[in-house]
Amino acid sequence: MKKIINDFNSFPSEVRKYLIYHAIGSPLLIGWVILPVYIYITGYTVFDAGIFYTFFSLFSILSVYIIGKISDRITINYLFSISDFLESLAFFFFSISYGAFSSFFIFLGGALDRIAANFSPAFEVYNMEIFPENGREKMLVYYLNLPEFSQLVTFPIWGTLLGLLFPTVIAYRISFLALSVGMFFLSFLPIFYLKKVNKSLKYQNNLIKKRSIIRRLSLSAKIIFVIEILFVIAGGLIPSIVLINYIVNELGGNLFHVVGIEVAVSLTKLILAYIIKEQGREQRFKMIFIGFGFISIFPLLMFNEPNMQRIVLAYVFFTIGDTIFYPYYLSVIYEKIPKEISGEFFGLLQSIKKIISISLPLIAGLIAYKIAPLANYYFSFVIYLIIFFLFVFLKNG
């Protein structure tokens, strides 16, 4: 602990303020864990939740053009504030979502959140400006892990309050209102507390791209393109609404149990951040296959009506696998995609991901509603198997 405090104090003041801003804001994200539970305890089905989240995704794409027009005229700090303020409004609308207008306010709150999410590239711009090259790696470790630590401390409190002590609909609405107030005050910090970065976000509208780029890709790049799409589908078929529906409506659990999974995941990430040692370039595919092995076990553990202990174990396995796998997978991507077409490649890929993601919550909700609550994990497992064989081709290609 003393080393952590000394490291933190050694950072420039503007970096410390930025880290504190994230540490304060991160616990407020519990609202997006609370929302699916709230949807179910107010009488909606998993299929209804799929409709909600599909609408959220659709609105995200429709708002891209407007965001692009606004973001390149406003400096980064103000974009942070706008994003936090929109989150505040989203939580407020959730807090008043009852009666005949319940669905409308849930739709409206989710749409505002997706608008706010479109400002997220602003953080990358700010990161590049605020973190000096000397010591950047250490600062990024704190940037990634301090929010996890904040959630590790605060999420169990929310889980205990709403899951065990006050598991009522009115308590959930009061919680949304409290989170709205918290986000509202947070929205002032980027303007009055953080260092000013006088840059705007040059948001690119990637919805329409020339598909001719695909013909110019190497076989390895095409395989990566397909892998990326399959990852989106595999993850999109098992969104949180499916898991939380099973916990709440099948196991009779509540927010306390849902938060237990979040805490286990955060704790796993924090532990792995300090015990995993960087491997050499020649070990990349070895680490990819090790990590992907854990990821592939994850859906298997969700077969045959798992209890809470097995669910926690499954998501810990996924977190271990993803933490091992992802950095080395990124390294392969950066090697296989030529720099001269990287902008077009990732732009087209992002556009396709967004389009595919629109319908995935609806499909996921329909599968869980019509077939079985956790049938989605069977489909994801099949997709993971396909991805595994594609990695074999990529390694040998």
C-alpha positions in Angstrom: 0.0 0.0 0.0 2.8 2.4 0.8 4.4 1.8 -2.6 1.0 2.5 -4.3 0.7 5.8 -2.4 4.3 6.8 -3.2 3.7 6.0 -6.9 0.6 8.0 -7.0 2.2 11.0 -5.3 5.0 10.9 -7.8 2.7 11.5 -10.7 2.2 15.0 -12.1 -0.7 16.8 -10.4 -2.8 16.8 -13.6 -2.4 13.0 -13.9 -3.4 12.6 -10.2 -6.5 14.7 -10.8 -7.5 12.7 -13.9 -7.1 9.4 -12.0 -9.2 10.7 -9.1 -11.9 11.8 -11.6 -12.1 8.2 -12.9 -12.0 6.7 -9.4 -15.0 8.9 -8.4 -16.9 8.2 -11.6 -16.4 4.5 -11.8 -18.7 3.5 -8.9 -21.5 5.4 -10.5 -21.5 2.9 -13.4 -23.3 0.5 -11.0 -26.4 2.0 -12.6 -25.9 -0.1 -15.7 -25.7 -3.2 -13.5 -28.8 -2.2 -11.7 -30.9 -1.5 -14.8 -31.4 -5.1 -16.1 -32.4 -6.2 -12.5 -34.8 -3.2 -12.3 -36.3 -4.2 -15.7 -37.0 -7.7 -14.5 -38.4 -6.9 -11.1 -40.8 -4.4 -12.7 -42.3 -7.2 -14.8 -40.5 -7.2 -18.1 -39.3 -10.4 -19.7 -35.8 -11.1 -21.2 -37.4 -10.7 -24.6 -38.6 -7.2 -23.6 -35.1 -6.4 -22.4 -33.7 -7.5 -25.7 -36.1 -5.0 -27.4 -34.9 -2.2 -25.1 -31.2 -2.9 -25.7 -31.7 -3.2 -29.5 -33.4 0.2 -29.5 -30.4 1.6 -27.5 -28.0 0.2 -30.1 -30.0 1.5 -33.0 -30.1 5.0 -31.5 -26.4 4.9 -31.0 -25.8 4.5 -34.8 -28.5 7.1 -35.7 -26.8 9.6 -33.4 -23.3 9.2 -34.9 -23.7 11.9 -37.5 -25.0 14.5 -35.0 -22.2 13.6 -32.6 -19.7 14.1 -35.4 -21.0 17.6 -36.1 -20.8 18.6 -32.4 -17.6 16.9 -31.2 -15.2 18.6 -33.6 -16.3 22.0 -32.4 -16.0 21.4 -28.7 -12.8 20.9 -26.6 -12.2 17.6 -24.9 -13.0 18.8 -21.3 -16.4 19.9 -22.4 -17.1 16.6 -24.2 -16.4 14.9 -20.9 -18.9 17.1 -19.1 -21.5 16.6 -21.8 -21.1 12.9 -21.6 -21.4 12.8 -17.8 -24.4 15.1 -17.9 -26.2 12.8 -20.5 -25.5 9.9 -18.1 -27.0 11.9 -15.3 -30.2 12.5 -17.4 -30.3 8.8 -18.3 -30.3 7.8 -14.6 -32.9 10.5 -13.9 -35.3 9.1 -16.5 -34.8 5.6 -15.1 -35.8 6.9 -11.7 -39.2 8.1 -13.1 -39.9 5.1 -15.2 -43.1 3.9 -13.8 -46.8 3.7 -14.8 -47.9 4.1 -18.4 -44.7 5.9 -19.4 -42.3 3.3 -17.9 -41.1 1.9 -21.2 -40.7 5.3 -22.8 -38.5 6.6 -20.0 -36.3 3.4 -20.1 -36.0 3.8 -23.9 -35.1 7.5 -23.4 -32.5 6.9 -20.7 -30.8 4.1 -22.7 -30.7 6.3 -25.8 -29.0 9.1 -23.9 -26.5 6.7 -22.6 -25.6 5.5 -26.1 -25.2 9.1 -27.2 -22.8 9.6 -24.3 -20.9 6.5 -25.3 -20.2 8.0 -28.7 -18.0 10.5 -26.9 -15.7 7.8 -25.5 -12.9 8.3 -28.1 -12.3 11.7 -26.4 -10.7 9.8 -23.5 -8.1 8.4 -25.9 -7.2 11.9 -27.1 -7.0 13.1 -23.5 -4.9 10.2 -22.5 -2.3 10.9 -25.2 -2.1 14.5 -24.0 -2.1 14.0 -20.2 0.2 11.0 -19.7 3.9 12.0 -20.3 6.1 9.5 -22.2 8.4 9.1 -19.1 6.5 6.7 -16.8 3.5 6.4 -19.0 3.2 2.6 -18.7 3.0 2.8 -14.9 0.4 5.6 -15.0 -1.7 3.6 -17.4 -1.7 0.7 -15.0 -3.2 3.0 -12.4 -5.6 4.4 -15.0 -6.9 0.9 -15.7 -6.9 -0.5 -12.2 -8.0 2.4 -9.9 -11.6 2.3 -11.4 -11.6 -1.5 -10.8 -10.6 -1.0 -7.2 -13.3 1.7 -6.7 -15.9 -0.7 -8.0 -14.5 -3.5 -5.8 -15.1 -1.3 -2.8 -18.5 0.3 -3.7 -20.3 -2.3 -5.7 -20.8 -4.7 -2.8 -22.4 -1.8 -0.8 -24.9 -1.3 -3.6 -25.5 -5.0 -3.8 -26.2 -5.3 -0.1 -28.5 -2.3 0.0 -30.6 -3.2 -3.0 -30.2 -7.0 -2.9 -30.6 -7.7 0.8 -31.8 -4.7 2.8 -34.1 -2.8 0.5 -35.0 -5.0 -2.5 -38.0 -2.9 -3.5 -38.8 -1.1 -6.8 -39.0 2.3 -5.0 -35.5 1.7 -3.6 -34.2 1.1 -7.1 -35.8 4.3 -8.3 -34.3 6.3 -5.4 -30.9 4.7 -6.3 -31.2 5.9 -9.9 -32.0 9.4 -8.6 -28.9 9.3 -6.3 -26.7 8.2 -9.2 -28.2 10.9 -11.4 -27.2 13.5 -8.8 -23.7 12.0 -8.5 -23.2 12.1 -12.3 -24.5 15.7 -12.4 -21.8 16.9 -9.9 -19.2 14.7 -11.7 -20.0 16.6 -14.9 -18.4 19.8 -13.4 -15.0 18.2 -12.7 -13.7 18.1 -16.3 -14.3 21.9 -16.7 -13.3 23.1 -13.2 -10.9 20.4 -11.9 -9.1 18.7 -14.8 -6.3 20.1 -16.8 -7.6 21.8 -20.0 -6.8 20.1 -23.2 -7.6 22.4 -26.1 -8.2 19.8 -28.7 -11.5 18.6 -30.2 -12.5 15.1 -31.2 -12.4 14.6 -35.0 -15.1 12.0 -35.0 -15.2 10.1 -38.2 -18.6 8.8 -39.6 -17.7 5.3 -40.5 -21.2 4.0 -41.3 -20.5 4.2 -45.1 -17.2 2.8 -46.3 -15.9 1.4 -49.5 -16.0 -2.3 -49.3 -13.3 -2.6 -51.9 -10.7 -2.6 -49.1 -11.6 -6.2 -48.3 -10.3 -7.3 -51.8 -7.0 -5.6 -51.0 -6.4 -7.5 -47.7 -4.0 -10.4 -47.3 -5.4 -13.7 -46.2 -4.2 -13.1 -42.6 -6.0 -9.8 -42.5 -9.2 -11.3 -43.9 -9.1 -14.0 -41.2 -8.6 -11.3 -38.5 -11.6 -9.4 -40.0 -13.8 -12.5 -39.7 -12.5 -13.3 -36.2 -13.4 -9.8 -35.1 -16.9 -10.1 -36.5 -17.4 -13.5 -34.8 -16.2 -12.2 -31.5 -18.9 -9.5 -31.7 -21.6 -12.1 -32.4 -20.3 -14.5 -29.7 -20.3 -11.8 -27.1 -23.5 -10.2 -28.3 -25.4 -13.5 -27.9 -24.6 -13.6 -24.2 -25.2 -10.0 -23.0 -25.8 -9.2 -19.3 -29.5 -9.2 -19.8 -29.4 -13.0 -20.4 -27.2 -13.7 -17.4 -29.2 -11.4 -15.1 -32.5 -12.9 -16.3 -31.3 -16.3 -15.3 -30.1 -15.2 -11.9 -33.2 -13.2 -11.1 -36.0 -15.2 -12.7 -34.6 -18.7 -12.6 -32.4 -18.9 -9.5 -34.4 -16.4 -7.5 -31.4 -14.2 -7.0 -31.1 -10.4 -6.8 -28.6 -7.5 -7.3 -26.4 -8.9 -4.5 -25.7 -12.0 -6.5 -25.2 -10.0 -9.8 -22.7 -7.7 -8.0 -20.9 -10.8 -6.6 -19.9 -11.7 -10.2 -18.8 -8.1 -10.9 -16.6 -8.1 -7.8 -15.1 -11.5 -8.7 -14.3 -10.2 -12.2 -12.7 -6.9 -10.8 -10.7 -8.8 -8.2 -9.4 -11.2 -10.9 -8.4 -8.3 -13.1 -6.5 -6.6 -10.3 -4.7 -9.8 -9.3 -3.7 -10.7 -12.9 -2.4 -7.2 -13.5 0.4 -7.8 -11.1 1.2 -11.5 -11.6 1.2 -11.9 -15.4 4.6 -11.3 -16.8 5.1 -10.1 -20.4 6.1 -12.8 -22.8 8.4 -12.4 -25.8 7.2 -11.9 -29.4 7.8 -15.5 -30.3 5.4 -16.6 -27.5 2.4 -14.6 -28.9 0.4 -17.5 -30.3 1.2 -19.7 -27.3 -0.3 -17.0 -25.0 -3.3 -16.5 -27.4 -4.1 -20.2 -27.3 -3.7 -20.4 -23.5 -6.0 -17.4 -23.0 -8.5 -18.6 -25.6 -8.6 -21.9 -23.8 -9.9 -20.2 -20.7 -12.4 -18.2 -22.8 -13.7 -21.4 -24.5 -14.2 -23.2 -21.1 -16.3 -20.2 -20.0 -19.5 -21.1 -22.0 -19.1 -24.8 -21.1 -19.4 -24.0 -17.4 -22.7 -22.3 -18.2 -24.3 -25.5 -19.5 -26.9 -27.5 -17.6 -28.4 -24.9 -15.3 -25.4 -23.8 -13.3 -25.7 -22.6 -9.7 -24.2 -19.2 -8.6 -20.8 -20.7 -7.6 -20.4 -22.2 -11.1 -21.5 -18.9 -12.7 -18.9 -17.0 -10.8 -16.2 -19.6 -11.7 -17.2 -19.3 -15.4 -16.8 -15.5 -15.5 -13.5 -15.7 -13.6 -12.3 -18.1 -16.3 -13.4 -15.7 -19.0 -11.6 -12.8 -17.3 -8.4 -14.8 -16.9 -8.6 -15.8 -20.6 -9.4 -12.4 -21.8 -6.6 -10.8 -19.8 -4.0 -13.2 -21.1 -5.3 -13.3 -24.6 -6.1 -9.8 -25.6 -2.7 -8.0 -25.5 -1.1 -10.7 -27.7 -4.0 -10.7 -30.0 -3.7 -7.0 -30.5 0.0 -7.5 -31.3 -0.9 -9.9 -34.1 -3.5 -7.5 -35.4 -1.0 -4.6 -35.6 1.4 -6.8 -37.4 -1.0 -8.3 -40.0 -2.8 -5.1 -40.9 -0.7 -2.8 -43.1 -0.4 0.8 -41.7 -1.3 2.4 -45.0 -4.8 0.9 -44.9 -5.3 0.6 -41.1 -7.6 3.6 -41.0 -9.9 2.2 -43.7 -9.7 -1.3 -42.2 -10.7 -0.4 -38.7 -13.3 2.1 -39.9 -15.0 -0.5 -42.0 -14.7 -3.1 -39.3 -16.2 -0.7 -36.7 -19.1 0.1 -39.0 -19.9 -3.5 -39.6 -19.7 -4.3 -35.9 -22.1 -1.5 -35.1 -24.6 -2.7 -37.7 -24.4 -6.3 -36.5 -24.7 -5.3 -32.9 -28.1 -3.6 -33.5 -30.1 -6.9 -33.7 -28.0 -9.0 -31.3 -29.8 -8.0 -28.0 -33.1 -8.8 -29.7 -31.8 -12.2 -30.9 -30.3 -13.0 -27.6 -33.5 -12.1 -25.7 -35.5 -14.2 -28.2 -33.3 -17.3 -27.8 -33.4 -17.0 -24.0 -37.1 -16.5 -24.0 -38.2 -19.1 -26.5 -35.5 -21.9 -26.2 -34.0 -21.9 -22.8 -32.7 -19.2 -20.4 -29.0 -20.1 -21.1 -29.3 -21.6 -24.6 -27.3 -18.6 -25.8 -24.1 -20.0 -24.3 -24.4 -23.1 -26.6 -24.4 -20.9 -29.7 -21.5 -18.8 -28.4 -19.5 -22.0 -27.7 -19.9 -23.1 -31.3 -18.7 -19.7 -32.5 -15.7 -19.9 -30.2 -14.8 -23.2 -31.7 -14.9 -21.6 -35.2 -12.7 -18.8 -33.9 -10.2 -21.3 -32.5 -9.8 -23.0 -35.9 -9.4 -19.6 -37.5 -6.5 -18.9 -35.1 -4.9 -22.1 -36.1 -5.1 -21.0 -39.8 -3.8 -17.6 -38.8 -0.8 -19.1 -36.9 0.1 -21.3 -39.8 -0.6 -18.7 -42.5 
